[in-house]
């Protein structure tokens, strides 16, 4: 029963994660760094948003190889499903242009992103591709988790902005708020049998995407 619950929680979390990304994109007031990169690549190539999310995940997973990181079931599920779920949300949700609707849509997306992260991390099936990259840098080279995370996010944000991705107040709000929000959501969704402390971490913030192989009060991405 616990395994069934965890699997259901994983897939529901990934679905809601994709919808949350779509809501934040449709709000048009700025998105998380990895989504800025995705938007920039979409603008330059004309590829679909979900396809770029998938291709970026594959590229990041290739970077796991020299870091001696091994993907788990949740890692592969993340790489395969978040992009199509985001595309589904973008297909259904309208673009917002009125300021109050933009703020409401973004707030809903941010809340949903935190809940989805809590569900996904709480299922304890392994980190997403982007957070595995952060953990791999930490474990392979001794780079502090906070330093590795900041370096990665600043890099992808800069590249995404140069490519034409949308940076705005939403980008700042996501960066500041998502960590505490995911930390609040995690205890609500992590089954007791899977609550294992993550060793050697020095950051309590969480990305838009899930951060570790096991649930901790630690978001990221997308």
FIKOLZA-1660 file (N, C-alpha, C; in steps of 0.1 Angstrom, whole numbers, plus 5000, padded with zeros to 4 digits):
% residues 222
   i   px   py   pz ch aa at
   1 5008 4988 5000  A  X  N
   1 5000 5000 5000  A  X CA
   1 5009 5013 5000  A  X  C
   2 5020 5012 5008  A  X  N
   2 5029 5024 5008  A  X CA
   2 5035 5026 4994  A  X  C
   3 5039 5016 4987  A  X  N
   3 5045 5017 4974  A  X CA
   3 5035 5023 4964  A  X  C
   4 5022 5018 4965  A  X  N
   4 5012 5023 4956  A  X CA
   4 5009 5038 4959  A  X  C
   5 5009 5041 4971  A  X  N
   5 5007 5055 4975  A  X CA
   5 5018 5064 4970  A  X  C
   6 5030 5059 4971  A  X  N
   6 5042 5067 4967  A  X CA
   6 5042 5069 4952  A  X  C
   7 5038 5058 4944  A  X  N
   7 5038 5059 4930  A  X CA
   7 5027 5069 4925  A  X  C
   8 5015 5068 4932  A  X  N
   8 5004 5078 4928  A  X CA
   8 5008 5092 4932  A  X  C
   9 5015 5093 4943  A  X  N
   9 5020 5107 4947  A  X CA
   9 5030 5112 4938  A  X  C
  10 5039 5104 4933  A  X  N
  10 5049 5108 4923  A  X CA
  10 5042 5114 4910  A  X  C
  11 5033 5106 4905  A  X  N
  11 5028 5110 4892  A  X CA
  11 5018 5122 4893  A  X  C
  12 5011 5122 4904  A  X  N
  12 5002 5134 4907  A  X CA
  12 5011 5146 4908  A  X  C
  13 5022 5145 4916  A  X  N
  13 5031 5156 4918  A  X CA
  13 5037 5161 4905  A  X  C
  14 5041 5152 4896  A  X  N
  14 5047 5156 4883  A  X CA
  14 5037 5163 4874  A  X  C
  15 5025 5158 4874  A  X  N
  15 5014 5164 4867  A  X CA
  15 5011 5178 4871  A  X  C
  16 5010 5180 4884  A  X  N
  16 5007 5193 4890  A  X CA
  16 5019 5202 4888  A  X  C
  17 5031 5197 4888  A  X  N
  17 5043 5205 4886  A  X CA
  17 5043 5211 4872  A  X  C
  18 5039 5203 4862  A  X  N
  18 5038 5208 4848  A  X CA
  18 5028 5218 4847  A  X  C
  19 5016 5216 4853  A  X  N
  19 5005 5226 4853  A  X CA
  19 5010 5239 4859  A  X  C
  20 5017 5238 4871  A  X  N
  20 5022 5250 4878  A  X CA
  20 5031 5258 4869  A  X  C
  21 5040 5251 4862  A  X  N
  21 5049 5258 4853  A  X CA
  21 5041 5266 4842  A  X  C
  22 5031 5259 4837  A  X  N
  22 5022 5265 4826  A  X CA
  22 5015 5278 4832  A  X  C
  23 5010 5277 4844  A  X  N
  23 5003 5288 4850  A  X CA
  23 5013 5300 4852  A  X  C
  24 5025 5298 4856  A  X  N
  24 5034 5308 4858  A  X CA
  24 5039 5314 4845  A  X  C
  25 5040 5306 4834  A  X  N
  25 5043 5311 4821  A  X CA
  25 5032 5320 4816  A  X  C
  26 5019 5316 4817  A  X  N
  26 5008 5323 4813  A  X CA
  26 5006 5336 4820  A  X  C
  27 5011 5337 4833  A  X  N
  27 5010 5349 4840  A  X CA
  27 5018 5360 4834  A  X  C
  28 5029 5357 4828  A  X  N
  28 5037 5366 4820  A  X CA
  28 5043 5377 4829  A  X  C
  29 5047 5374 4841  A  X  N
  29 5054 5384 4850  A  X CA
  29 5068 5379 4854  A  X  C
  30 5073 5368 4847  A  X  N
  30 5086 5363 4851  A  X CA
  30 5084 5349 4856  A  X  C
  31 5094 5340 4853  A  X  N
  31 5093 5326 4857  A  X CA
  31 5107 5322 4863  A  X  C
  32 5107 5310 4868  A  X  N
  32 5119 5305 4875  A  X CA
  32 5131 5304 4865  A  X  C
  33 5143 5304 4870  A  X  N
  33 5155 5304 4861  A  X CA
  33 5155 5294 4850  A  X  C
  34 5152 5281 4854  A  X  N
  34 5152 5271 4844  A  X CA
  34 5142 5273 4833  A  X  C
  35 5130 5279 4837  A  X  N
  35 5120 5282 4827  A  X CA
  35 5123 5294 4819  A  X  C
  36 5131 5303 4824  A  X  N
  36 5136 5314 4816  A  X CA
  36 5145 5308 4805  A  X  C
  37 5154 5299 4809  A  X  N
  37 5162 5292 4798  A  X CA
  37 5153 5285 4788  A  X  C
  38 5143 5278 4793  A  X  N
  38 5134 5271 4783  A  X CA
  38 5128 5281 4774  A  X  C
  39 5122 5292 4779  A  X  N
  39 5116 5302 4771  A  X CA
  39 5126 5308 4760  A  X  C
  40 5138 5310 4765  A  X  N
  40 5148 5315 4756  A  X CA
  40 5151 5306 4744  A  X  C
  41 5152 5293 4747  A  X  N
  41 5155 5283 4737  A  X CA
  41 5143 5282 4727  A  X  C
  42 5131 5282 4733  A  X  N
  42 5119 5282 4725  A  X CA
  42 5119 5293 4715  A  X  C
  43 5122 5305 4720  A  X  N
  43 5122 5317 4712  A  X CA
  43 5132 5316 4701  A  X  C
  44 5144 5310 4703  A  X  N
  44 5154 5310 4693  A  X CA
  44 5153 5298 4683  A  X  C
  45 5146 5288 4687  A  X  N
  45 5145 5276 4679  A  X CA
  45 5131 5273 4673  A  X  C
  46 5121 5278 4680  A  X  N
  46 5107 5275 4676  A  X CA
  46 5102 5262 4680  A  X  C
  47 5110 5255 4688  A  X  N
  47 5106 5242 4693  A  X CA
  47 5095 5244 4704  A  X  C
  48 5087 5233 4707  A  X  N
  48 5077 5234 4717  A  X CA
  48 5083 5235 4731  A  X  C
  49 5076 5241 4740  A  X  N
  49 5080 5243 4754  A  X CA
  49 5083 5230 4761  A  X  C
  50 5074 5221 4760  A  X  N
  50 5076 5207 4766  A  X CA
  50 5087 5200 4760  A  X  C
  51 5089 5201 4747  A  X  N
  51 5100 5194 4741  A  X CA
  51 5114 5199 4746  A  X  C
  52 5114 5213 4747  A  X  N
  52 5127 5219 4752  A  X CA
  52 5129 5214 4767  A  X  C
  53 5119 5214 4775  A  X  N
  53 5121 5209 4789  A  X CA
  53 5127 5195 4788  A  X  C
  54 5121 5186 4780  A  X  N
  54 5126 5172 4779  A  X CA
  54 5141 5172 4774  A  X  C
  55 5144 5179 4763  A  X  N
  55 5157 5179 4758  A  X CA
  55 5168 5185 4768  A  X  C
  56 5163 5195 4775  A  X  N
  56 5172 5201 4786  A  X CA
  56 5175 5190 4797  A  X  C
  57 5164 5183 4800  A  X  N
  57 5166 5173 4810  A  X CA
  57 5176 5162 4806  A  X  C
  58 5175 5158 4793  A  X  N
  58 5184 5148 4788  A  X CA
  58 5198 5153 4788  A  X  C
  59 5200 5166 4784  A  X  N
  59 5214 5172 4784  A  X CA
  59 5219 5172 4799  A  X  C
  60 5211 5176 4808  A  X  N
  60 5215 5176 4822  A  X CA
  60 5219 5162 4827  A  X  C
  61 5211 5153 4823  A  X  N
  61 5214 5139 4827  A  X CA
  61 5227 5134 4822  A  X  C
  62 5231 5139 4810  A  X  N
  62 5244 5135 4805  A  X CA
  62 5255 5141 4813  A  X  C
  63 5253 5152 4819  A  X  N
  63 5262 5159 4828  A  X CA
  63 5264 5151 4841  A  X  C
  64 5254 5142 4844  A  X  N
  64 5255 5133 4856  A  X CA
  64 5267 5123 4855  A  X  C
  65 5270 5120 4842  A  X  N
  65 5279 5109 4840  A  X CA
  65 5293 5112 4846  A  X  C
  66 5299 5123 4843  A  X  N
  66 5312 5126 4850  A  X CA
  66 5311 5128 4865  A  X  C
  67 5299 5131 4869  A  X  N
  67 5297 5134 4884  A  X CA
  67 5294 5121 4891  A  X  C
  68 5293 5110 4884  A  X  N
  68 5290 5097 4890  A  X CA
  68 5277 5096 4897  A  X  C
  69 5267 5103 4891  A  X  N
  69 5254 5103 4897  A  X CA
  69 5246 5092 4889  A  X  C
  70 5237 5085 4896  A  X  N
  70 5229 5075 4890  A  X CA
  70 5214 5079 4891  A  X  C
  71 5208 5080 4879  A  X  N
  71 5193 5083 4880  A  X CA
  71 5185 5072 4886  A  X  C
  72 5174 5076 4893  A  X  N
  72 5165 5067 4898  A  X CA
  72 5152 5068 4891  A  X  C
  73 5142 5060 4895  A  X  N
  73 5129 5060 4888  A  X CA
  73 5123 5073 4887  A  X  C
  74 5123 5081 4898  A  X  N
  74 5117 5094 4898  A  X CA
  74 5124 5104 4889  A  X  C
  75 5137 5102 4888  A  X  N
  75 5145 5110 4879  A  X CA
  75 5141 5109 4864  A  X  C
  76 5139 5096 4860  A  X  N
  76 5135 5094 4846  A  X CA
  76 5120 5098 4844  A  X  C
  77 5112 5096 4854  A  X  N
  77 5098 5100 4853  A  X CA
  77 5097 5115 4852  A  X  C
  78 5105 5122 4859  A  X  N
  78 5106 5137 4859  A  X CA
  78 5110 5141 4845  A  X  C
  79 5120 5136 4839  A  X  N
  79 5125 5140 4826  A  X CA
  79 5115 5137 4815  A  X  C
  80 5107 5126 4816  A  X  N
  80 5098 5122 4806  A  X CA
  80 5085 5130 4807  A  X  C
  81 5080 5133 4819  A  X  N
  81 5066 5137 4820  A  X CA
  81 5064 5152 4823  A  X  C
  82 5073 5159 4829  A  X  N
  82 5070 5173 4832  A  X CA
  82 5068 5181 4820  A  X  C
  83 5076 5179 4810  A  X  N
  83 5075 5187 4797  A  X CA
  83 5061 5185 4791  A  X  C
  84 5057 5172 4788  A  X  N
  84 5043 5171 4782  A  X CA
  84 5032 5176 4791  A  X  C
  85 5033 5175 4804  A  X  N
  85 5023 5181 4813  A  X CA
  85 5023 5196 4812  A  X  C
  86 5035 5202 4811  A  X  N
  86 5035 5217 4809  A  X CA
  86 5029 5221 4796  A  X  C
  87 5032 5213 4786  A  X  N
  87 5026 5216 4773  A  X CA
  87 5011 5215 4773  A  X  C
  88 5006 5205 4780  A  X  N
  88 4991 5204 4782  A  X CA
  88 4985 5216 4789  A  X  C
  89 4992 5220 4800  A  X  N
  89 4987 5232 4806  A  X CA
  89 4987 5245 4798  A  X  C
  90 4998 5246 4790  A  X  N
  90 4999 5258 4781  A  X CA
  90 4989 5257 4770  A  X  C
  91 4985 5245 4766  A  X  N
  91 4974 5244 4756  A  X CA
  91 4961 5248 4761  A  X  C
  92 4958 5245 4774  A  X  N
  92 4945 5247 4780  A  X CA
  92 4944 5261 4786  A  X  C
  93 4954 5266 4792  A  X  N
  93 4953 5279 4799  A  X CA
  93 4955 5291 4790  A  X  C
  94 4947 5301 4792  A  X  N
  94 4948 5314 4784  A  X CA
  94 4960 5323 4789  A  X  C
  95 4965 5330 4779  A  X  N
  95 4975 5340 4783  A  X CA
  95 4968 5352 4790  A  X  C
  96 4975 5356 4801  A  X  N
  96 4969 5367 4809  A  X CA
  96 4976 5380 4806  A  X  C
  97 4967 5391 4805  A  X  N
  97 4972 5404 4801  A  X CA
  97 4968 5415 4811  A  X  C
  98 4958 5412 4819  A  X  N
  98 4953 5422 4829  A  X CA
  98 4961 5420 4842  A  X  C
  99 4966 5430 4849  A  X  N
  99 4975 5429 4860  A  X CA
  99 4970 5420 4871  A  X  C
 100 4957 5422 4875  A  X  N
 100 4952 5414 4886  A  X CA
 100 4951 5399 4882  A  X  C
 101 4947 5396 4870  A  X  N
 101 4947 5382 4866  A  X CA
 101 4961 5376 4865  A  X  C
 102 4970 5384 4861  A  X  N
 102 4984 5380 4860  A  X CA
 102 4989 5376 4874  A  X  C
 103 4986 5385 4884  A  X  N
 103 4991 5382 4898  A  X CA
 103 4984 5370 4903  A  X  C
 104 4971 5369 4901  A  X  N
 104 4963 5357 4906  A  X CA
 104 4968 5344 4900  A  X  C
 105 4971 5345 4887  A  X  N
 105 4975 5332 4880  A  X CA
 105 4989 5328 4885  A  X  C
 106 4998 5338 4887  A  X  N
 106 5011 5335 4891  A  X CA
 106 5011 5330 4906  A  X  C
 107 5003 5336 4914  A  X  N
 107 5002 5331 4928  A  X CA
 107 4997 5317 4929  A  X  C
 108 4987 5314 4920  A  X  N
 108 4981 5300 4920  A  X CA
 108 4992 5290 4915  A  X  C
 109 5000 5295 4905  A  X  N
 109 5010 5286 4900  A  X CA
 109 5021 5284 4910  A  X  C
 110 5025 5294 4918  A  X  N
 110 5035 5292 4928  A  X CA
 110 5030 5283 4939  A  X  C
 111 5018 5285 4943  A  X  N
 111 5012 5276 4954  A  X CA
 111 5012 5261 4949  A  X  C
 112 5008 5260 4936  A  X  N
 112 5007 5246 4931  A  X CA
 112 5021 5240 4929  A  X  C
 113 5031 5249 4925  A  X  N
 113 5044 5244 4924  A  X CA
 113 5050 5239 4937  A  X  C
 114 5047 5246 4948  A  X  N
 114 5052 5241 4961  A  X CA
 114 5045 5228 4965  A  X  C
 115 5032 5227 4963  A  X  N
 115 5025 5215 4967  A  X CA
 115 5030 5203 4958  A  X  C
 116 5032 5206 4945  A  X  N
 116 5037 5195 4936  A  X CA
 116 5051 5191 4940  A  X  C
 117 5059 5200 4944  A  X  N
 117 5073 5197 4948  A  X CA
 117 5072 5188 4961  A  X  C
 118 5063 5192 4970  A  X  N
 118 5062 5184 4982  A  X CA
 118 5057 5170 4979  A  X  C
 119 5048 5168 4970  A  X  N
 119 5043 5155 4966  A  X CA
 119 5054 5147 4959  A  X  C
 120 5061 5153 4950  A  X  N
 120 5072 5146 4942  A  X CA
 120 5083 5143 4951  A  X  C
 121 5088 5152 4959  A  X  N
 121 5100 5149 4968  A  X CA
 121 5095 5139 4979  A  X  C
 122 5083 5141 4984  A  X  N
 122 5078 5132 4994  A  X CA
 122 5077 5117 4990  A  X  C
 123 5075 5115 4977  A  X  N
 123 5074 5101 4972  A  X CA
 123 5087 5094 4973  A  X  C
 124 5099 5101 4974  A  X  N
 124 5112 5095 4976  A  X CA
 124 5116 5086 4965  A  X  C
 125 5115 5090 4953  A  X  N
 125 5119 5081 4942  A  X CA
 125 5132 5087 4935  A  X  C
 126 5138 5097 4941  A  X  N
 126 5150 5102 4935  A  X CA
 126 5149 5116 4931  A  X  C
 127 5160 5124 4929  A  X  N
 127 5160 5138 4925  A  X CA
 127 5156 5140 4910  A  X  C
 128 5151 5151 4907  A  X  N
 128 5150 5155 4893  A  X CA
 128 5163 5157 4887  A  X  C
 129 5164 5158 4873  A  X  N
 129 5177 5159 4867  A  X CA
 129 5185 5171 4871  A  X  C
 130 5178 5183 4873  A  X  N
 130 5185 5195 4876  A  X CA
 130 5190 5195 4891  A  X  C
 131 5182 5190 4900  A  X  N
 131 5187 5189 4914  A  X CA
 131 5197 5178 4916  A  X  C
 132 5197 5168 4908  A  X  N
 132 5207 5158 4908  A  X CA
 132 5221 5164 4904  A  X  C
 133 5220 5173 4894  A  X  N
 133 5233 5180 4890  A  X CA
 133 5239 5188 4902  A  X  C
 134 5230 5194 4909  A  X  N
 134 5235 5202 4921  A  X CA
 134 5241 5192 4931  A  X  C
 135 5234 5181 4934  A  X  N
 135 5239 5172 4944  A  X CA
 135 5252 5165 4939  A  X  C
 136 5253 5163 4926  A  X  N
 136 5265 5156 4920  A  X CA
 136 5277 5165 4922  A  X  C
 137 5276 5178 4920  A  X  N
 137 5287 5188 4922  A  X CA
 137 5291 5188 4936  A  X  C
 138 5281 5187 4945  A  X  N
 138 5284 5187 4959  A  X CA
 138 5292 5174 4963  A  X  C
 139 5287 5163 4959  A  X  N
 139 5293 5150 4963  A  X CA
 139 5306 5147 4956  A  X  C
 140 5307 5151 4943  A  X  N
 140 5319 5148 4936  A  X CA
 140 5331 5157 4939  A  X  C
 141 5328 5170 4940  A  X  N
 141 5339 5180 4942  A  X CA
 141 5339 5187 4955  A  X  C
 142 5329 5184 4964  A  X  N
 142 5329 5190 4977  A  X CA
 142 5324 5205 4977  A  X  C
 143 5317 5209 4965  A  X  N
 143 5311 5222 4964  A  X CA
 143 5299 5222 4974  A  X  C
 144 5299 5233 4982  A  X  N
 144 5287 5235 4991  A  X CA
 144 5274 5235 4983  A  X  C
 145 5264 5229 4988  A  X  N
 145 5251 5228 4981  A  X CA
 145 5246 5241 4977  A  X  C
 146 5246 5251 4987  A  X  N
 146 5241 5264 4984  A  X CA
 146 5249 5271 4973  A  X  C
 147 5262 5269 4973  A  X  N
 147 5271 5275 4962  A  X CA
 147 5268 5269 4949  A  X  C
 148 5267 5255 4948  A  X  N
 148 5264 5248 4936  A  X CA
 148 5251 5252 4930  A  X  C
 149 5241 5253 4939  A  X  N
 149 5227 5257 4934  A  X CA
 149 5227 5271 4929  A  X  C
 150 5233 5280 4936  A  X  N
 150 5234 5294 4932  A  X CA
 150 5241 5296 4918  A  X  C
 151 5252 5289 4917  A  X  N
 151 5260 5290 4905  A  X CA
 151 5252 5284 4893  A  X  C
 152 5245 5273 4895  A  X  N
 152 5237 5267 4884  A  X CA
 152 5226 5277 4880  A  X  C
 153 5219 5282 4890  A  X  N
 153 5207 5290 4887  A  X CA
 153 5211 5303 4881  A  X  C
 154 5221 5309 4885  A  X  N
 154 5226 5322 4879  A  X CA
 154 5230 5320 4865  A  X  C
 155 5237 5308 4862  A  X  N
 155 5242 5305 4849  A  X CA
 155 5230 5303 4839  A  X  C
 156 5220 5295 4843  A  X  N
 156 5209 5292 4834  A  X CA
 156 5200 5305 4832  A  X  C
 157 5199 5313 4843  A  X  N
 157 5192 5325 4842  A  X CA
 157 5198 5335 4832  A  X  C
 158 5211 5336 4833  A  X  N
 158 5218 5345 4824  A  X CA
 158 5217 5341 4810  A  X  C
 159 5219 5328 4807  A  X  N
 159 5218 5323 4794  A  X CA
 159 5204 5324 4788  A  X  C
 160 5194 5321 4797  A  X  N
 160 5180 5322 4793  A  X CA
 160 5176 5337 4789  A  X  C
 161 5181 5346 4797  A  X  N
 161 5178 5360 4795  A  X CA
 161 5185 5365 4782  A  X  C
 162 5197 5361 4779  A  X  N
 162 5204 5364 4767  A  X CA
 162 5197 5359 4755  A  X  C
 163 5190 5347 4757  A  X  N
 163 5183 5341 4745  A  X CA
 163 5169 5347 4744  A  X  C
 164 5165 5355 4753  A  X  N
 164 5152 5361 4752  A  X CA
 164 5141 5356 4761  A  X  C
 165 5145 5348 4771  A  X  N
 165 5136 5344 4781  A  X CA
 165 5130 5355 4790  A  X  C
 166 5119 5353 4796  A  X  N
 166 5112 5363 4804  A  X CA
 166 5117 5364 4818  A  X  C
 167 5123 5375 4822  A  X  N
 167 5128 5377 4836  A  X CA
 167 5119 5389 4841  A  X  C
 168 5114 5387 4853  A  X  N
 168 5105 5398 4859  A  X CA
 168 5104 5396 4873  A  X  C
 169 5094 5403 4879  A  X  N
 169 5091 5402 4893  A  X CA
 169 5088 5388 4898  A  X  C
 170 5082 5381 4889  A  X  N
 170 5078 5367 4892  A  X CA
 170 5091 5358 4894  A  X  C
 171 5101 5361 4887  A  X  N
 171 5114 5354 4889  A  X CA
 171 5120 5356 4903  A  X  C
 172 5119 5369 4908  A  X  N
 172 5124 5372 4921  A  X CA
 172 5115 5365 4932  A  X  C
 173 5101 5366 4930  A  X  N
 173 5092 5361 4939  A  X CA
 173 5094 5345 4940  A  X  C
 174 5096 5339 4929  A  X  N
 174 5098 5324 4929  A  X CA
 174 5111 5321 4937  A  X  C
 175 5121 5328 4934  A  X  N
 175 5134 5325 4941  A  X CA
 175 5133 5327 4956  A  X  C
 176 5126 5337 4960  A  X  N
 176 5125 5341 4974  A  X CA
 176 5115 5331 4982  A  X  C
 177 5104 5328 4976  A  X  N
 177 5093 5322 4983  A  X CA
 177 5093 5307 4982  A  X  C
 178 5098 5301 4971  A  X  N
 178 5095 5287 4968  A  X CA
 178 5102 5278 4979  A  X  C
 179 5114 5282 4984  A  X  N
 179 5120 5274 4994  A  X CA
 179 5112 5272 5007  A  X  C
 180 5108 5283 5014  A  X  N
 180 5099 5281 5025  A  X CA
 180 5086 5274 5022  A  X  C
 181 5080 5277 5011  A  X  N
 181 5068 5270 5007  A  X CA
 181 5069 5255 5006  A  X  C
 182 5080 5251 4999  A  X  N
 182 5082 5236 4998  A  X CA
 182 5085 5230 5011  A  X  C
 183 5093 5237 5020  A  X  N
 183 5096 5232 5033  A  X CA
 183 5083 5230 5041  A  X  C
 184 5073 5239 5039  A  X  N
 184 5060 5237 5046  A  X CA
 184 5053 5225 5040  A  X  C
 185 5053 5223 5027  A  X  N
 185 5046 5213 5021  A  X CA
 185 5051 5199 5023  A  X  C
 186 5064 5198 5024  A  X  N
 186 5070 5184 5025  A  X CA
 186 5065 5176 5037  A  X  C
 187 5064 5181 5049  A  X  N
 187 5058 5172 5060  A  X CA
 187 5044 5168 5057  A  X  C
 188 5037 5175 5049  A  X  N
 188 5023 5171 5046  A  X CA
 188 5022 5159 5037  A  X  C
 189 5032 5157 5029  A  X  N
 189 5031 5147 5018  A  X CA
 189 5041 5136 5020  A  X  C
 190 5051 5137 5028  A  X  N
 190 5061 5126 5029  A  X CA
 190 5056 5115 5039  A  X  C
 191 5055 5103 5033  A  X  N
 191 5051 5092 5042  A  X CA
 191 5062 5090 5053  A  X  C
 192 5057 5087 5065  A  X  N
 192 5067 5085 5076  A  X CA
 192 5078 5075 5073  A  X  C
 193 5075 5065 5066  A  X  N
 193 5085 5054 5063  A  X CA
 193 5095 5059 5054  A  X  C
 194 5093 5071 5047  A  X  N
 194 5103 5075 5037  A  X CA
 194 5110 5088 5042  A  X  C
 195 5108 5092 5054  A  X  N
 195 5114 5105 5059  A  X CA
 195 5128 5101 5064  A  X  C
 196 5138 5104 5055  A  X  N
 196 5152 5101 5059  A  X CA
 196 5159 5114 5058  A  X  C
 197 5168 5117 5067  A  X  N
 197 5175 5129 5067  A  X CA
 197 5186 5129 5056  A  X  C
 198 5187 5140 5049  A  X  N
 198 5197 5142 5038  A  X CA
 198 5210 5146 5044  A  X  C
 199 5221 5139 5043  A  X  N
 199 5233 5143 5049  A  X CA
 199 5241 5153 5041  A  X  C
 200 5249 5161 5048  A  X  N
 200 5259 5170 5042  A  X CA
 200 5252 5181 5034  A  X  C
 201 5241 5186 5038  A  X  N
 201 5235 5197 5031  A  X CA
 201 5236 5210 5039  A  X  C
 202 5238 5221 5033  A  X  N
 202 5240 5234 5040  A  X CA
 202 5230 5244 5035  A  X  C
 203 5219 5240 5028  A  X  N
 203 5209 5249 5023  A  X CA
 203 5195 5244 5027  A  X  C
 204 5187 5253 5031  A  X  N
 204 5173 5248 5034  A  X CA
 204 5163 5254 5024  A  X  C
 205 5168 5259 5013  A  X  N
 205 5159 5264 5003  A  X CA
 205 5156 5253 4993  A  X  C
 206 5145 5255 4986  A  X  N
 206 5141 5244 4977  A  X CA
 206 5138 5251 4964  A  X  C
 207 5141 5245 4952  A  X  N
 207 5139 5251 4939  A  X CA
 207 5125 5248 4934  A  X  C
 208 5123 5253 4922  A  X  N
 208 5111 5249 4915  A  X CA
 208 5110 5235 4911  A  X  C
 209 5122 5230 4910  A  X  N
 209 5122 5216 4907  A  X CA
 209 5127 5209 4919  A  X  C
 210 5124 5196 4925  A  X  N
 210 5127 5189 4937  A  X CA
 210 5142 5187 4939  A  X  C
 211 5147 5186 4951  A  X  N
 211 5161 5188 4954  A  X CA
 211 5169 5175 4958  A  X  C
 212 5163 5165 4963  A  X  N
 212 5172 5154 4967  A  X CA
 212 5166 5141 4965  A  X  C
 213 5174 5130 4967  A  X  N
 213 5169 5117 4965  A  X CA
 213 5159 5112 4975  A  X  C
 214 5159 5119 4987  A  X  N
 214 5149 5115 4997  A  X CA
 214 5143 5128 5002  A  X  C
 215 5131 5127 5008  A  X  N
 215 5124 5139 5012  A  X CA
 215 5131 5146 5024  A  X  C
 216 5134 5158 5023  A  X  N
 216 5139 5166 5034  A  X CA
 216 5132 5180 5033  A  X  C
 217 5134 5188 5044  A  X  N
 217 5129 5201 5043  A  X CA
 217 5139 5210 5037  A  X  C
 218 5141 5209 5024  A  X  N
 218 5151 5216 5017  A  X CA
 218 5147 5228 5011  A  X  C
 219 5131 5231 4962  A  X  N
 219 5125 5232 4954  A  X CA
 219 5134 5228 4952  A  X  C
 220 5119 5248 4912  A  X  N
 220 5129 5239 4901  A  X CA
 220 5127 5237 4901  A  X  C
 221 5127 5236 4901  A  X  N
 221 5125 5236 4885  A  X CA
 221 5122 5230 4889  A  X  C
 222 5116 5236 4871  A  X  N
 222 5113 5231 4858  A  X CA
 222 5123 5230 4856  A  X  C
% end
